[in-house]
């Protein structure tokens, strides 16, 4: 309940009354806790800003494998740009957006220990906000799929080598 959240229930950044107070977040957290020992990759999809980020968002703290996350994100963002030329920023959530609290990405990395944790902030850069024009939906899905395939290939390569 720090920066980047709102106590207004009508806000897209509503934080709830307490951690996991909303049915959707409670259900997701229960599901992910059940996977804890097997959870290798977690990807969260959001709109908008065209950024591919990784933990952490609340502070300048770096993940224990920050360099690895940066490399995977770079490869993934490059793959995303090939089809339509769409450019995404890459960096930690804090570096790109400043202080953001309540992120599932931070929670999955810190408390569940998943090795590869990313957040896509999809098209566009802000002109349309949360209402992406229908003509951009399919291209966004296609380029994101390209990026996810590249990401999973790189994750497989990383897991084959010791870290």
SEMI-520358 format. One record per residue: residue number from 1; x, y, z of N, C-alpha, C in turn. Coordinates in nm, 2 decimals. Layout:
BEGIN
(NUM (X Y Z) (X Y Z) (X Y Z))
...
This chain:
BEGIN
(1 (0.08 -0.12 0.00) (0.00 0.00 0.00) (0.09 0.13 0.00))
(2 (0.19 0.12 -0.09) (0.27 0.24 -0.10) (0.25 0.30 -0.23))
(3 (0.35 0.36 -0.29) (0.34 0.43 -0.42) (0.29 0.34 -0.53))
(4 (0.22 0.40 -0.63) (0.17 0.33 -0.74) (0.04 0.26 -0.72))
(5 (-0.02 0.28 -0.61) (-0.15 0.22 -0.58) (-0.25 0.33 -0.53))
(6 (-0.38 0.29 -0.53) (-0.48 0.38 -0.49) (-0.58 0.31 -0.39))
(7 (-0.63 0.39 -0.30) (-0.74 0.34 -0.21) (-0.88 0.36 -0.27))
(8 (-0.89 0.41 -0.39) (-1.01 0.44 -0.46) (-1.05 0.31 -0.53))
(9 (-1.17 0.25 -0.50) (-1.21 0.13 -0.56) (-1.24 0.14 -0.71))
(10 (-1.26 0.26 -0.76) (-1.29 0.29 -0.90) (-1.16 0.31 -0.98))
(11 (-1.05 0.31 -0.92) (-0.92 0.33 -0.98) (-0.87 0.20 -1.04))
(12 (-0.80 0.21 -1.16) (-0.74 0.09 -1.21) (-0.62 0.04 -1.13))
(13 (-0.58 0.12 -1.03) (-0.47 0.09 -0.95) (-0.51 0.06 -0.80))
(14 (-0.64 0.03 -0.79) (-0.70 0.00 -0.66) (-0.62 -0.11 -0.59))
(15 (-0.58 -0.09 -0.47) (-0.50 -0.19 -0.40) (-0.57 -0.29 -0.31))
(16 (-0.70 -0.27 -0.30) (-0.78 -0.36 -0.21) (-0.76 -0.31 -0.07))
(17 (-0.83 -0.37 0.02) (-0.83 -0.33 0.16) (-0.71 -0.39 0.24))
(18 (-0.65 -0.50 0.18) (-0.54 -0.57 0.24) (-0.48 -0.66 0.14))
(19 (-0.36 -0.71 0.16) (-0.30 -0.80 0.06) (-0.40 -0.92 0.03))
(20 (-0.42 -0.95 -0.09) (-0.50 -1.06 -0.14) (-0.64 -1.05 -0.10))
(21 (-0.69 -0.92 -0.07) (-0.83 -0.90 -0.03) (-0.93 -0.93 -0.14))
(22 (-0.89 -0.91 -0.26) (-0.99 -0.93 -0.37) (-0.99 -1.07 -0.42))
(23 (-1.11 -1.12 -0.45) (-1.12 -1.26 -0.49) (-1.02 -1.31 -0.60))
(24 (-1.00 -1.22 -0.70) (-0.91 -1.26 -0.81) (-0.77 -1.27 -0.76))
(25 (-0.72 -1.18 -0.68) (-0.58 -1.19 -0.63) (-0.57 -1.30 -0.53))
(26 (-0.67 -1.33 -0.45) (-0.66 -1.44 -0.36) (-0.66 -1.57 -0.43))
(27 (-0.74 -1.59 -0.53) (-0.74 -1.71 -0.61) (-0.61 -1.73 -0.68))
(28 (-0.55 -1.63 -0.74) (-0.43 -1.64 -0.81) (-0.31 -1.67 -0.72))
(29 (-0.31 -1.61 -0.60) (-0.20 -1.63 -0.51) (-0.21 -1.77 -0.45))
(30 (-0.33 -1.82 -0.43) (-0.35 -1.96 -0.38) (-0.30 -2.06 -0.49))
(31 (-0.33 -2.04 -0.61) (-0.29 -2.12 -0.72) (-0.13 -2.12 -0.73))
(32 (-0.08 -2.00 -0.73) (0.07 -1.99 -0.74) (0.14 -2.05 -0.62))
(33 (0.09 -2.04 -0.51) (0.15 -2.10 -0.39) (0.16 -2.25 -0.41))
(34 (0.06 -2.31 -0.47) (0.05 -2.45 -0.49) (0.16 -2.49 -0.59))
(35 (0.21 -2.40 -0.67) (0.31 -2.43 -0.77) (0.45 -2.40 -0.73))
(36 (0.46 -2.34 -0.61) (0.59 -2.28 -0.56) (0.71 -2.36 -0.60))
(37 (0.72 -2.48 -0.57) (0.84 -2.56 -0.59) (0.87 -2.58 -0.74))
(38 (0.76 -2.57 -0.82) (0.78 -2.60 -0.97) (0.77 -2.48 -1.05))
(39 (0.75 -2.36 -0.99) (0.73 -2.24 -1.07) (0.87 -2.18 -1.11))
(40 (0.89 -2.19 -1.24) (1.01 -2.14 -1.30) (0.99 -2.01 -1.37))
(41 (0.88 -1.99 -1.44) (0.86 -1.87 -1.52) (0.72 -1.81 -1.48))
(42 (0.71 -1.68 -1.46) (0.59 -1.61 -1.44) (0.59 -1.49 -1.52))
(43 (0.48 -1.47 -1.60) (0.47 -1.36 -1.69) (0.33 -1.29 -1.66))
(44 (0.33 -1.16 -1.64) (0.21 -1.08 -1.61) (0.19 -0.99 -1.73))
(45 (0.07 -0.98 -1.78) (0.04 -0.89 -1.89) (-0.05 -0.78 -1.85))
(46 (-0.01 -0.66 -1.89) (-0.08 -0.54 -1.86) (-0.09 -0.45 -1.98))
(47 (-0.17 -0.35 -1.97) (-0.17 -0.24 -2.07) (-0.13 -0.12 -1.99))
(48 (-0.08 -0.03 -2.04) (-0.02 0.00 -2.17) (0.12 0.06 -2.13))
(49 (0.20 0.10 -2.22) (0.33 0.17 -2.21) (0.44 0.11 -2.29))
(50 (0.42 -0.01 -2.35) (0.52 -0.08 -2.43) (0.65 -0.09 -2.35))
(51 (0.65 -0.17 -2.25) (0.76 -0.20 -2.17) (0.76 -0.35 -2.13))
(52 (0.88 -0.40 -2.12) (0.90 -0.54 -2.07) (0.99 -0.52 -1.95))
(53 (0.94 -0.55 -1.83) (1.01 -0.52 -1.71) (1.02 -0.65 -1.62))
(54 (1.10 -0.64 -1.52) (1.12 -0.75 -1.42) (1.14 -0.68 -1.28))
(55 (1.13 -0.76 -1.18) (1.14 -0.71 -1.04) (1.27 -0.64 -1.02))
(56 (1.26 -0.54 -0.93) (1.15 -0.51 -0.84) (1.09 -0.37 -0.87))
(57 (0.97 -0.35 -0.82) (0.90 -0.22 -0.85) (0.89 -0.13 -0.74))
(58 (0.90 -0.17 -0.62) (0.89 -0.09 -0.50) (1.01 -0.01 -0.47))
(59 (1.13 -0.06 -0.50) (1.25 0.00 -0.47) (1.36 -0.03 -0.57))
(60 (1.48 0.03 -0.56) (1.59 0.01 -0.65) (1.65 -0.13 -0.63))
(61 (1.60 -0.21 -0.54) (1.65 -0.34 -0.51) (1.66 -0.42 -0.64))
(62 (1.77 -0.50 -0.66) (1.78 -0.58 -0.78) (1.76 -0.73 -0.75))
(63 (1.70 -0.80 -0.84) (1.68 -0.94 -0.82) (1.82 -1.01 -0.82))
(64 (1.82 -1.13 -0.75) (1.95 -1.20 -0.74) (2.00 -1.24 -0.88))
(65 (1.92 -1.25 -0.98) (1.96 -1.28 -1.12) (1.93 -1.17 -1.21))
(66 (1.95 -1.05 -1.17) (1.91 -0.93 -1.25) (1.97 -0.93 -1.39))
(67 (2.10 -0.97 -1.40) (2.17 -0.97 -1.53) (2.10 -1.07 -1.62))
(68 (2.07 -1.19 -1.57) (2.00 -1.29 -1.65) (1.86 -1.24 -1.70))
(69 (1.79 -1.18 -1.61) (1.66 -1.13 -1.65) (1.67 -1.02 -1.75))
(70 (1.77 -0.93 -1.74) (1.80 -0.83 -1.84) (1.83 -0.89 -1.97))
(71 (1.91 -0.99 -1.98) (1.94 -1.06 -2.10) (1.82 -1.12 -2.17))
(72 (1.74 -1.19 -2.09) (1.62 -1.26 -2.15) (1.52 -1.15 -2.20))
(73 (1.51 -1.05 -2.12) (1.42 -0.94 -2.16) (1.46 -0.87 -2.29))
(74 (1.59 -0.85 -2.31) (1.65 -0.79 -2.43) (1.62 -0.88 -2.55))
(75 (1.64 -1.01 -2.54) (1.62 -1.10 -2.65) (1.47 -1.10 -2.68))
(76 (1.38 -1.10 -2.58) (1.24 -1.10 -2.60) (1.19 -0.97 -2.66))
(77 (1.24 -0.86 -2.62) (1.20 -0.73 -2.68) (1.24 -0.72 -2.82))
(78 (1.36 -0.78 -2.85) (1.41 -0.78 -2.99) (1.32 -0.86 -3.08))
(79 (1.28 -0.98 -3.03) (1.19 -1.07 -3.11) (1.05 -1.00 -3.13))
(80 (1.00 -0.93 -3.03) (0.88 -0.86 -3.04) (0.88 -0.75 -3.15))
(81 (0.99 -0.69 -3.16) (1.00 -0.57 -3.26) (1.01 -0.62 -3.40))
(82 (1.05 -0.74 -3.43) (1.08 -0.79 -3.56) (0.95 -0.78 -3.66))
(83 (0.84 -0.82 -3.61) (0.72 -0.83 -3.70) (0.67 -0.69 -3.74))
(84 (0.65 -0.60 -3.65) (0.59 -0.47 -3.68) (0.68 -0.35 -3.64))
(85 (0.79 -0.38 -3.59) (0.88 -0.27 -3.56) (0.85 -0.20 -3.42))
(86 (0.76 -0.26 -3.35) (0.72 -0.20 -3.22) (0.84 -0.21 -3.12))
(87 (0.87 -0.10 -3.06) (0.98 -0.09 -2.96) (0.93 -0.09 -2.82))
(88 (0.99 -0.17 -2.74) (0.95 -0.18 -2.60) (1.08 -0.14 -2.52))
(89 (1.05 -0.06 -2.41) (1.16 -0.03 -2.31) (1.18 -0.16 -2.23))
(90 (1.30 -0.18 -2.18) (1.33 -0.29 -2.09) (1.40 -0.23 -1.97))
(91 (1.37 -0.29 -1.85) (1.43 -0.25 -1.73) (1.35 -0.30 -1.61))
(92 (1.40 -0.28 -1.49) (1.32 -0.32 -1.38) (1.20 -0.23 -1.37))
(93 (1.10 -0.28 -1.30) (0.98 -0.20 -1.29) (1.01 -0.07 -1.23))
(94 (1.09 -0.06 -1.13) (1.13 0.06 -1.06) (1.20 0.16 -1.16))
(95 (1.29 0.10 -1.24) (1.36 0.19 -1.33) (1.27 0.25 -1.44))
(96 (1.17 0.18 -1.49) (1.08 0.22 -1.59) (0.97 0.31 -1.54))
(97 (0.91 0.27 -1.43) (0.79 0.33 -1.38) (0.80 0.40 -1.25))
(98 (0.91 0.39 -1.18) (0.93 0.45 -1.05) (0.86 0.35 -0.95))
(99 (0.84 0.40 -0.83) (0.78 0.31 -0.72) (0.65 0.26 -0.76))
(100 (0.63 0.13 -0.76) (0.51 0.06 -0.78) (0.49 -0.05 -0.68))
(101 (0.39 -0.04 -0.60) (0.37 -0.14 -0.49) (0.26 -0.24 -0.53))
(102 (0.26 -0.35 -0.47) (0.15 -0.45 -0.49) (0.16 -0.53 -0.62))
(103 (0.28 -0.54 -0.68) (0.30 -0.61 -0.80) (0.30 -0.76 -0.78))
(104 (0.23 -0.83 -0.86) (0.24 -0.98 -0.85) (0.38 -1.02 -0.89))
(105 (0.44 -0.95 -0.98) (0.57 -0.99 -1.03) (0.67 -0.98 -0.91))
(106 (0.67 -0.88 -0.83) (0.76 -0.87 -0.71) (0.73 -0.98 -0.62))
(107 (0.60 -1.00 -0.59) (0.56 -1.11 -0.50) (0.61 -1.25 -0.54))
(108 (0.59 -1.28 -0.67) (0.63 -1.41 -0.72) (0.78 -1.43 -0.71))
(109 (0.86 -1.32 -0.74) (1.00 -1.33 -0.73) (1.05 -1.34 -0.59))
(110 (1.00 -1.25 -0.51) (1.06 -1.25 -0.37) (1.00 -1.36 -0.28))
(111 (0.88 -1.39 -0.29) (0.82 -1.48 -0.19) (0.80 -1.62 -0.24))
(112 (0.79 -1.64 -0.37) (0.78 -1.77 -0.43) (0.91 -1.82 -0.50))
(113 (1.00 -1.73 -0.52) (1.13 -1.76 -0.57) (1.14 -1.81 -0.71))
(114 (1.04 -1.77 -0.80) (1.05 -1.81 -0.94) (1.18 -1.74 -1.00))
(115 (1.25 -1.81 -1.08) (1.37 -1.76 -1.14) (1.35 -1.66 -1.25))
(116 (1.25 -1.68 -1.33) (1.22 -1.59 -1.44) (1.09 -1.52 -1.43))
(117 (1.09 -1.39 -1.40) (0.96 -1.32 -1.37) (0.96 -1.19 -1.45))
(118 (0.86 -1.17 -1.53) (0.85 -1.06 -1.62) (0.71 -1.00 -1.62))
(119 (0.70 -0.87 -1.66) (0.58 -0.80 -1.68) (0.58 -0.73 -1.81))
(120 (0.49 -0.77 -1.90) (0.47 -0.69 -2.02) (0.37 -0.58 -2.00))
(121 (0.40 -0.46 -2.04) (0.30 -0.35 -2.05) (0.29 -0.33 -2.20))
(122 (0.18 -0.38 -2.25) (0.16 -0.39 -2.40) (0.13 -0.26 -2.46))
(123 (0.10 -0.26 -2.59) (0.07 -0.14 -2.67) (-0.03 -0.05 -2.59))
(124 (-0.04 0.07 -2.61) (0.04 0.16 -2.68) (0.13 0.24 -2.58))
(125 (0.18 0.35 -2.62) (0.26 0.43 -2.53) (0.18 0.52 -2.44))
(126 (0.05 0.52 -2.46) (-0.03 0.60 -2.37) (-0.14 0.69 -2.44))
(127 (-0.13 0.70 -2.57) (-0.23 0.78 -2.64) (-0.37 0.72 -2.63))
(128 (-0.38 0.59 -2.62) (-0.51 0.53 -2.61) (-0.55 0.48 -2.47))
(129 (-0.45 0.49 -2.39) (-0.47 0.44 -2.25) (-0.51 0.29 -2.24))
(130 (-0.61 0.27 -2.17) (-0.66 0.13 -2.15) (-0.75 0.08 -2.26))
(131 (-0.78 0.17 -2.36) (-0.87 0.13 -2.47) (-0.80 0.12 -2.60))
(132 (-0.73 0.02 -2.62) (-0.65 0.00 -2.74) (-0.75 -0.02 -2.86))
(133 (-0.72 0.05 -2.97) (-0.81 0.04 -3.09) (-0.82 -0.11 -3.14))
(134 (-0.93 -0.15 -3.18) (-0.95 -0.29 -3.22) (-0.85 -0.33 -3.33))
(135 (-0.81 -0.24 -3.42) (-0.71 -0.28 -3.52) (-0.57 -0.31 -3.47))
(136 (-0.55 -0.27 -3.34) (-0.41 -0.30 -3.29) (-0.41 -0.42 -3.20))
(137 (-0.53 -0.48 -3.18) (-0.53 -0.60 -3.09) (-0.46 -0.72 -3.15))
(138 (-0.49 -0.76 -3.27) (-0.43 -0.87 -3.33) (-0.27 -0.85 -3.35))
(139 (-0.23 -0.74 -3.40) (-0.08 -0.72 -3.41) (-0.02 -0.72 -3.27))
(140 (-0.08 -0.67 -3.17) (-0.02 -0.68 -3.03) (-0.01 -0.82 -2.99))
(141 (-0.11 -0.90 -3.01) (-0.11 -1.04 -2.98) (0.00 -1.12 -3.05))
(142 (0.01 -1.09 -3.18) (0.11 -1.16 -3.26) (0.25 -1.13 -3.22))
(143 (0.28 -1.00 -3.20) (0.42 -0.96 -3.16) (0.45 -1.01 -3.02))
(144 (0.35 -1.01 -2.93) (0.37 -1.06 -2.80) (0.40 -1.21 -2.80))
(145 (0.32 -1.28 -2.88) (0.35 -1.43 -2.90) (0.49 -1.45 -2.95))
(146 (0.53 -1.38 -3.05) (0.67 -1.39 -3.10) (0.77 -1.37 -2.98))
(147 (0.75 -1.27 -2.90) (0.83 -1.24 -2.79) (0.83 -1.35 -2.68))
(148 (0.71 -1.40 -2.65) (0.71 -1.51 -2.55) (0.78 -1.64 -2.60))
(149 (0.77 -1.67 -2.73) (0.84 -1.79 -2.78) (0.99 -1.77 -2.77))
(150 (1.04 -1.65 -2.80) (1.18 -1.62 -2.79) (1.22 -1.63 -2.64))
(151 (1.13 -1.58 -2.55) (1.16 -1.58 -2.41) (1.17 -1.72 -2.36))
(152 (1.08 -1.81 -2.40) (1.08 -1.95 -2.35) (1.20 -2.02 -2.41))
(153 (1.24 -1.99 -2.53) (1.36 -2.05 -2.58) (1.48 -2.01 -2.50))
(154 (1.49 -1.89 -2.47) (1.60 -1.84 -2.39) (1.60 -1.90 -2.25))
(155 (1.48 -1.91 -2.19) (1.47 -1.97 -2.06) (1.52 -2.11 -2.06))
(156 (1.48 -2.19 -2.16) (1.53 -2.33 -2.18) (1.68 -2.33 -2.19))
(157 (1.74 -2.24 -2.27) (1.88 -2.23 -2.28) (1.95 -2.20 -2.15))
(158 (1.89 -2.11 -2.07) (1.95 -2.07 -1.94) (1.94 -2.18 -1.84))
(159 (1.83 -2.26 -1.84) (1.81 -2.37 -1.75) (1.90 -2.49 -1.78))
(160 (1.94 -2.50 -1.90) (2.03 -2.61 -1.94) (2.17 -2.58 -1.89))
(161 (2.20 -2.45 -1.87) (2.34 -2.41 -1.82) (2.32 -2.38 -1.67))
(162 (2.42 -2.41 -1.59) (2.42 -2.38 -1.45) (2.41 -2.23 -1.43))
(163 (2.34 -2.19 -1.33) (2.33 -2.04 -1.30) (2.39 -2.01 -1.16))
